[in-house]
């Protein structure tokens, strides 16, 4: 076996690992983005139940409760089992959406809606496992990996939006076309999830550069990587790491990490408070009627996802990466101006301005997220980076949950509230 110290210098291995990280990022969010993207269908089936708001609330409530527990216990959890379980749940739950629709014949009964909420709750469980697991794992590797994974999250949104527009166009004129397009779309999403599960189980952990970083983190006391190392053929090293005396491992506590990075955490929280108070509920329910008709909301969702995806790769260009904590905070606070901007645009402007504003929302969301996740772990060892990655995910999901809750305020004064 080659000397592991030589592995990071191999550009080929690094680029392959970045590609795999990007695909795994797609797989960690494609199921939920599929749900968001076919919400136009669920509004047809469940018109009185606010599906974009309720389903997002269920998803985030479950994800927040679970990820807080997992972040507290992250040092004792095996990352491999955590991520495999998460991708498996995503694959199974996405397939269950097809079974539910076929069993209910596309009818919007209360029972069907309750089952739909339960399936979405499984998405929340899967998200909690994968978000902290993958982000924590990649945080002690090179910054390009976390950037690629975060870029994959954005690509998941753009990919699902593009597929949804295509399936909607294909079945637009056919009887029950909206339902057929949604089912085809969910089927494609299920296959993507399955492919990512196979990729993680059989490919990712065996890449030389990934083994190098996990071995390095293990020597620094990260016991979460032992299952990954054993699966990659490094059983002896995994056993040595497992037998390490934790009292002799020098690392910062979670409280110390939180104190040193509280600004990063609060910034992530505020980014997603603003984003999720607008996306997707406001875009589906509060933008009025326009020339695009029933294409309007899917187009807005697609524009957000496309620009969110593009912006996540901007920090890969070093000159365009923002590393100053002060400037990141200024930009995050300035994003709160988007809330009155969306209100005024929905009330007084036409659809062109709304499309532009939605694109800007996605652009700033993806860019600032990646800037924080790629700079925060610098200077920490393996166990500390893993813990910090999990803590930052807690703030991110808490921000999403708070934004979803605040999104209901747009309905004040509406007859449907």
NORDA-V381640 format. One line per field, one symbol per residue. ss: DSSP state (A for helix, B for strand, O for the rest). phi: phi as a letter, one per 30 degrees, with the letter a starting at -180 (. if undefined). Layout:
# NORDA-V381640
ss=???
phi=???
This chain:
# NORDA-V381640
ss=OOOAAAAAAOAAAAAAAAAAAAAAAAAAAAAAAAAAAOAAAAAAAOOOOOAAAAAAAAAAAAAAAAAAAAAAOAAAOOAAAAAAAAAAAAAAAAAAAAAAAAAAOOOOOAAAAAAAAAAAAAAAAAAAAAAAAAAAAAAOOOAAAAAAAAAAAAAAAAAAAAAAAAAAAAOOOOOOAAAAAAAAAAAAAAAAAAAAAAAAAAOAAAOAAAAAAAAAAAAOOOAAAAAAAAAOOOAAAAAAAAOOOAAAOOOOOAAAAAAAOAAAAAAAAAAAAAAAAAOOAAAAAOOOOOOOAAAAAAAAAAAAAAAAAAAOOAAAOAAAOOOOAAAAAAAAAAOOAAAAAAAAAAAAOOAAAAAAAAAAAAAAAAAAAAAAAAAAOOOOOAAAAAAAAAAAAAAAAAAAAAAAAAAAAAAOOOOOO
phi=.dddddddddddddddddddeddddeddbddddddddcdddddddbdcchedddddddedddddddddddddcedccdedddddddddddddddddddeddddchicdddddddddddddddedddddddeddddddddccdeddddddddddddeddddddddddddddcecddhdddddddddddddddddddddddddcbedcdeddddddddddddjdddcdddddddjcdddddddddddddcddadddddddddbdddddddededdddddccceeddcbcicbddiddddeddddddddddddddcddddedcdccddddddedddddddddddddddddbccddddddddddededddddddedddceddjcdeddddddeddddddddddddddddddddddejdddd
